[in-house]
Amino acid sequence: MFAATTVTETSLLVRGIIYQPYFMIVMAVSSVVVWAAPQSWDWSRELTVKKAIVTGTLFLLALVLLTLQSYNPFIYFNF
């Protein structure tokens, strides 16, 4: 792991794939959502009509995006 060896071509390829700007931006946005957003228990403690509409809309959007994908391994995963 910390040996003084040469870097292989495959490790450079993986580094080139992982450190693309898109993935770095998605990771930064995900970090902000995870650490700065209110917890779901606190947010849903008082469920108003507006919160119910937002939650239902996000759920339907997630279902639409799930069905529009050409391949999704989650659908074929056996529990």
KOLMI-801777 format. One record per atom (N, C-alpha, C, CB): residue number from 1; residue in one letter; atom name; x, y, z. Coordinates in steps of 0.1 Angstrom, whole numbers. Glycine has a CB too. Example, Ala and Ser with C-alpha at 12.3 -4.5 7.8 and 13.67 -1.06 7.14 Angstrom:
     n   res   atom       X       Y       Z
     1     A      N     132     -57      78
     1     A     CA     123     -45      78
     1     A      C     132     -33      78
     1     A     CB     113     -45      90
     2     S      N     128     -22      71
     2     S     CA     137     -11      71
     2     S      C     129       0      79
     2     S     CB     141      -6      57
This chain:
     n   res   atom       X       Y       Z
     1     M      N       8     -12       0
     1     M     CA       0       0       0
     1     M      C       9      13       0
     1     M     CB      -9       0      12
     2     F      N      19      13       8
     2     F     CA      28      24       9
     2     F      C      42      21       3
     2     F     CB      29      29      23
     3     A      N      43      10      -4
     3     A     CA      56       6      -9
     3     A      C      60      16     -20
     3     A     CB      55      -8     -15
     4     A      N      73      17     -22
     4     A     CA      79      26     -32
     4     A      C      79      18     -46
     4     A     CB      93      30     -28
     5     T      N      68      16     -51
     5     T     CA      67      10     -64
     5     T      C      61      19     -74
     5     T     CB      58      -3     -63
     6     T      N      62      15     -87
     6     T     CA      56      24     -97
     6     T      C      41      23     -98
     6     T     CB      62      20    -111
     7     V      N      35      33    -103
     7     V     CA      21      34    -104
     7     V      C      17      27    -117
     7     V     CB      15      49    -104
     8     T      N       7      18    -115
     8     T     CA       3      10    -127
     8     T      C      -7      18    -135
     8     T     CB      -4      -3    -122
     9     E      N      -8      14    -148
     9     E     CA     -17      21    -157
     9     E      C     -32      20    -153
     9     E     CB     -15      16    -171
    10     T      N     -35       9    -147
    10     T     CA     -49       8    -143
    10     T      C     -53      17    -132
    10     T     CB     -52      -7    -139
    11     S      N     -44      19    -122
    11     S     CA     -47      29    -111
    11     S      C     -48      43    -117
    11     S     CB     -36      28    -101
    12     L      N     -40      46    -127
    12     L     CA     -42      60    -133
    12     L      C     -55      61    -140
    12     L     CB     -30      62    -143
    13     L      N     -60      50    -146
    13     L     CA     -73      50    -153
    13     L      C     -84      52    -143
    13     L     CB     -74      37    -161
    14     V      N     -83      45    -132
    14     V     CA     -93      46    -122
    14     V      C     -94      60    -116
    14     V     CB     -91      36    -110
    15     R      N     -82      66    -113
    15     R     CA     -81      79    -108
    15     R      C     -87      89    -118
    15     R     CB     -66      83    -105
    16     G      N     -85      87    -131
    16     G     CA     -90      96    -141
    16     G      C    -105      95    -142
    16     G     CB     -84      92    -155
    17     I      N    -111      83    -139
    17     I     CA    -125      81    -139
    17     I      C    -132      87    -127
    17     I     CB    -129      67    -141
    18     I      N    -126      85    -115
    18     I     CA    -132      89    -103
    18     I      C    -131     105    -101
    18     I     CB    -125      83     -91
    19     Y      N    -120     111    -105
    19     Y     CA    -118     125    -102
    19     Y      C    -123     134    -114
    19     Y     CB    -104     128    -100
    20     Q      N    -134     130    -121
    20     Q     CA    -140     139    -131
    20     Q      C    -148     150    -124
    20     Q     CB    -149     131    -140
    21     P      N    -149     161    -130
    21     P     CA    -156     173    -123
    21     P      C    -170     169    -120
    21     P     CB    -156     185    -132
    22     Y      N    -177     162    -128
    22     Y     CA    -191     158    -125
    22     Y      C    -192     150    -112
    22     Y     CB    -197     149    -137
    23     F      N    -184     140    -110
    23     F     CA    -184     132     -98
    23     F      C    -180     140     -86
    23     F     CB    -175     120    -100
    24     M      N    -171     149     -87
    24     M     CA    -167     158     -76
    24     M      C    -178     167     -72
    24     M     CB    -154     166     -79
    25     I      N    -186     173     -82
    25     I     CA    -197     182     -79
    25     I      C    -208     174     -72
    25     I     CB    -202     189     -92
    26     V      N    -211     162     -78
    26     V     CA    -222     154     -72
    26     V      C    -218     150     -57
    26     V     CB    -224     141     -80
    27     M      N    -206     147     -55
    27     M     CA    -201     144     -41
    27     M      C    -203     156     -32
    27     M     CB    -187     139     -41
    28     A      N    -199     168     -37
    28     A     CA    -200     180     -29
    28     A      C    -215     183     -26
    28     A     CB    -194     192     -36
    29     V      N    -224     182     -36
    29     V     CA    -238     185     -33
    29     V      C    -244     174     -24
    29     V     CB    -245     185     -47
    30     S      N    -240     162     -26
    30     S     CA    -245     151     -17
    30     S      C    -240     154      -2
    30     S     CB    -240     138     -22
    31     S      N    -228     158      -1
    31     S     CA    -223     161      13
    31     S      C    -231     172      19
    31     S     CB    -209     165      12
    32     V      N    -234     183      12
    32     V     CA    -242     194      17
    32     V      C    -256     189      21
    32     V     CB    -243     205       7
    33     V      N    -262     181      12
    33     V     CA    -276     176      15
    33     V      C    -276     167      28
    33     V     CB    -281     168       3
    34     V      N    -266     159      29
    34     V     CA    -265     150      40
    34     V      C    -263     157      53
    34     V     CB    -254     139      38
    35     W      N    -253     167      53
    35     W     CA    -249     173      66
    35     W      C    -257     186      69
    35     W     CB    -235     176      65
    36     A      N    -262     193      59
    36     A     CA    -269     205      62
    36     A      C    -284     205      62
    36     A     CB    -264     215      52
    37     A      N    -290     195      55
    37     A     CA    -304     194      55
    37     A      C    -310     189      68
    37     A     CB    -309     184      43
    38     P      N    -322     193      71
    38     P     CA    -328     188      84
    38     P      C    -330     173      83
    38     P     CB    -341     195      87
    39     Q      N    -330     167      95
    39     Q     CA    -333     152      95
    39     Q      C    -347     150      92
    39     Q     CB    -329     147     109
    40     S      N    -349     138      85
    40     S     CA    -363     135      81
    40     S      C    -373     134      92
    40     S     CB    -363     122      73
    41     W      N    -368     129     104
    41     W     CA    -377     128     115
    41     W      C    -382     142     120
    41     W     CB    -371     121     127
    42     D      N    -373     151     120
    42     D     CA    -376     165     124
    42     D      C    -385     172     114
    42     D     CB    -364     173     127
    43     W      N    -382     169     101
    43     W     CA    -390     175      90
    43     W      C    -404     170      90
    43     W     CB    -383     173      77
    44     S      N    -406     157      92
    44     S     CA    -419     151      91
    44     S      C    -427     150     104
    44     S     CB    -418     137      85
    45     R      N    -422     156     114
    45     R     CA    -429     155     127
    45     R      C    -443     162     126
    45     R     CB    -421     162     138
    46     E      N    -443     173     119
    46     E     CA    -456     180     116
    46     E      C    -458     180     101
    46     E     CB    -455     195     122
    47     L      N    -466     171      97
    47     L     CA    -468     169      83
    47     L      C    -480     178      78
    47     L     CB    -472     154      80
    48     T      N    -476     188      71
    48     T     CA    -486     197      66
    48     T      C    -490     193      51
    48     T     CB    -481     212      66
    49     V      N    -499     200      46
    49     V     CA    -504     197      32
    49     V      C    -492     199      22
    49     V     CB    -516     205      28
    50     K      N    -485     210      24
    50     K     CA    -474     214      16
    50     K      C    -463     203      16
    50     K     CB    -468     228      20
    51     K      N    -460     198      28
    51     K     CA    -449     188      29
    51     K      C    -454     175      23
    51     K     CB    -446     186      44
    52     A      N    -467     172      24
    52     A     CA    -472     160      18
    52     A      C    -472     160       3
    52     A     CB    -487     157      23
    53     I      N    -475     172      -3
    53     I     CA    -474     174     -17
    53     I      C    -459     173     -22
    53     I     CB    -480     187     -21
    54     V      N    -450     179     -15
    54     V     CA    -436     178     -18
    54     V      C    -431     164     -18
    54     V     CB    -427     187      -9
    55     T      N    -435     156      -7
    55     T     CA    -430     143      -6
    55     T      C    -437     134     -17
    55     T     CB    -434     137       8
    56     G      N    -449     135     -19
    56     G     CA    -456     127     -30
    56     G      C    -450     130     -44
    56     G     CB    -471     130     -30
    57     T      N    -447     143     -46
    57     T     CA    -441     147     -59
    57     T      C    -427     141     -61
    57     T     CB    -440     162     -60
    58     L      N    -419     141     -50
    58     L     CA    -406     135     -51
    58     L      C    -407     120     -53
    58     L     CB    -398     139     -38
    59     F      N    -416     114     -46
    59     F     CA    -418      99     -48
    59     F      C    -422      96     -62
    59     F     CB    -429      94     -38
    60     L      N    -431     103     -68
    60     L     CA    -435     101     -82
    60     L      C    -424     103     -91
    60     L     CB    -447     109     -85
    61     L      N    -416     114     -89
    61     L     CA    -404     116     -97
    61     L      C    -394     105     -96
    61     L     CB    -398     130     -93
    62     A      N    -392     100     -85
    62     A     CA    -383      88     -83
    62     A      C    -388      76     -91
    62     A     CB    -381      85     -68
    63     L      N    -401      74     -90
    63     L     CA    -407      62     -98
    63     L      C    -405      64    -113
    63     L     CB    -421      60     -94
    64     V      N    -408      76    -117
    64     V     CA    -406      79    -132
    64     V      C    -392      77    -136
    64     V     CB    -411      94    -135
    65     L      N    -382      82    -128
    65     L     CA    -368      81    -132
    65     L      C    -364      66    -131
    65     L     CB    -359      89    -123
    66     L      N    -369      59    -122
    66     L     CA    -366      44    -121
    66     L      C    -371      37    -133
    66     L     CB    -372      39    -108
    67     T      N    -383      40    -138
    67     T     CA    -388      33    -150
    67     T      C    -382      37    -163
    67     T     CB    -404      34    -150
    68     L      N    -377      49    -163
    68     L     CA    -371      54    -176
    68     L      C    -357      49    -178
    68     L     CB    -371      69    -176
    69     Q      N    -351      43    -169
    69     Q     CA    -337      38    -170
    69     Q      C    -338      25    -179
    69     Q     CB    -330      35    -157
    70     S      N    -328      23    -188
    70     S     CA    -328      11    -196
    70     S      C    -324      -1    -188
    70     S     CB    -319      13    -208
    71     Y      N    -315       0    -178
    71     Y     CA    -311     -11    -170
    71     Y      C    -309      -6    -156
    71     Y     CB    -298     -18    -176
    72     N      N    -315     -12    -147
    72     N     CA    -314      -9    -133
    72     N      C    -312     -22    -125
    72     N     CB    -326      -1    -127
    73     P      N    -300     -24    -119
    73     P     CA    -298     -37    -112
    73     P      C    -306     -38    -100
    73     P     CB    -283     -38    -109
    74     F      N    -311     -27     -94
    74     F     CA    -319     -28     -82
    74     F      C    -332     -36     -85
    74     F     CB    -323     -14     -77
    75     I      N    -338     -35     -97
    75     I     CA    -350     -42    -100
    75     I      C    -348     -57    -100
    75     I     CB    -356     -38    -113
    76     Y      N    -336     -62    -104
    76     Y     CA    -333     -76    -106
    76     Y      C    -326     -82     -94
    76     Y     CB    -325     -78    -118
    77     F      N    -324     -74     -83
    77     F     CA    -317     -78     -72
    77     F      C    -326     -87     -63
    77     F     CB    -311     -67     -63
    78     N      N    -321     -99     -60
    78     N     CA    -329    -108     -51
    78     N      C    -325    -106     -37
    78     N     CB    -327    -123     -56
    79     F      N    -334    -104     -29
    79     F     CA    -331    -101     -14
    79     F      C    -330    -115      -7
    79     F     CB    -342     -93      -8
